[in-house]
Every structure is written in structure tokens, then in C-alpha cells.
Amino acid sequence: MIKQLSWAVIAVFICWSVLDFIIHGVLLDSVYRETASLWRPENEMKMGLMSLVTFVISVCFVYLYSYLIKPKSLATGVKYGVVFGIISGVSMGFGSYTYMPIPFSLSLSWFFGAFIEMTVAGVIVGWLIKTPPDGLGTAS
């Protein structure tokens, strides 16, 4: 089970890193340039810390699924990812919009970006982490 958890953490981390680059580095680049006064200049961004944050969230996402969600299956993983995506998307997108002077289109993009990332991560954990044959469903 430890091997499954390790592979799931690595896969989720890589997935989120790639999707973050596509969403924030490519698709939303023009919006970020238009609102440049709100962000650190690129040379001052804390990319190492961002990677650490992404890794820690990956560990937590996989841990919660592996220890709290039963039964473990692809369908359950998708449901987990969708619910986690709604929670994350509302917080990141619309929660940020309530106190930051960002365009509504950016908050909507953050919502959908988080939703997509978490849903894909749910697919990953559902595919990689299975309920053991004994039915216990916990990592040992």
C-alpha cells in the first residue's frame, strides 16, 4: 500500500505542476499581465516555495483519500476529486474575488482551474489506490 500511496503522491504532484503551468503560465498569462500591479515581479516569485506547497497539498490529498474514503475505486476517486474541486475552486476563485481587486473572469478561471486540477487528481488516486482484497481499505 505504501508503494501505491507514493506513486499517487508523485503522480498528483506532477499532474498539478503541469496543469498549473498550462493554466497560469499559458492560458491566464495575458490576464496576469493586465493586472501586474497585484503580483510580485517574476524574478521575486517564490517558485521553490510554490513547489513545496504543491507537494504538501498532494500528500494531504492522497492521505485523505487513502485513509478516509471507502470504497476505493475510480468512481469514488472521481467523486472525491469533484467535491474537493468545488471546495478548492470556491475558496481560490470566489473567495479571493471577495477581497482582491481581480477581474471576475480571473476568479472564474481560478474556480474552473482548481476544479479541473482536483478532479483529475481524483481520477489519479481512484486509479492508483485500490481497496485491498481484505476490504480494510487502510494503509499499513
Helices and strands as residue ranges (DSSP letters): H 2-20, I 21-27, H 29-34, G 36-38, G 42-44, H 47-68, H 74-89, I 90-95, H 96-99, H 104-128
